[in-house]
Amino acid sequence: MSAFGTIIFIIVIGGFIYVIGKGLITWSSNNTATPVTTFAKVLSKRTQVYGGSGESSARTAYFITFELGNGERVELQVKPKDSGLIVEGDEGTLMYQGTRFNGFSRR
């Protein structure tokens, strides 16, 4: 029984280390990326709901897909407030850095 408990402990700790490491890599990558300011059109919006099983609360992540002036598409996670202020079809100036949404100014 002791070996089984040790294996489970290692798996759980390994999972925590993986999630923290992945977050730090994304954060570092975004910080070293060149900030981009470009014309963009809002193509679509979506949400992703996760959690909520048992007594834990559900959380919602908000995403917006932008089409840049050169035809490239980029999907960025945005804050709920930003998601509420931006509408599909909006055109304007998008500011982002790596995968980090920095802002959108409507034309």
Beta strands, then each sheet from edge to edge (+ up, - down):
strand 1: 36-51
strand 2: 58-68
strand 3: 73-78
strand 4: 91-97
strand 5: 100-106
sheet 1: 3+ 2- 1+ 4- 5+
end
